[in-house]
């Protein structure tokens, strides 16, 4: 029985150490989540202003057939997959990877990927997908320079005619305990074209509407990518915080059960010893 109590105490110590680690990771994720949400709130005004300017150009220009807005006949696609560099975040990585894999379906040979984060890179490379570029160790604290580098790469590939469509897959932050894997089409951008309204005040663009859009649309694409990186960063920390909180709670429940088992085993051992003493005393009479 003494061996049994030692085993239980050893398990309690091990799980207590695990609880300390998960609790610390929960606190770290909470701090990173606050910073990521602040960056998200600061990036939204820039994104909205660029979007409004593009809408203004489209609204006040007739017969505009910009290459970034024109639908192509081919079906070669490029997917930007935003995951995490680390695990221990519940279903965060698996959800986004499965979404992209389901969306691609049987068109694997016509798809290229740009992966952000180790988890997406490893997942798709193991399955033989064409990963043309990878961005690592930027998912927890992304900057606009990262979004600009990704944006410039996809614009270059698109302008060369190597792909006909560009999508970005990321995890949208809803609340700390709720995140949603999302797929957005970047090029050709139907959302911009659909947003055209009726012609209003007469405006002139210098040097021309096409050249204005040549400048604005890449900025818009970069800001959408940056927003996706920040959303994913928030979602990652929220998912990790929730997972670590759940792990901490589970560890505490297991410790409570083990302590109860330990007390029972100890009580049984004491009872057995008392019985042996009593039996020995009776034998001496």
Beta strands, then each sheet from edge to edge (+ up, - down):
strand 1: 77-82
strand 2: 111-116
strand 3: 130-135
strand 4: 165-175
strand 5: 178-187
sheet 1: 3+ 2+ 1+ 4+ 5-
end
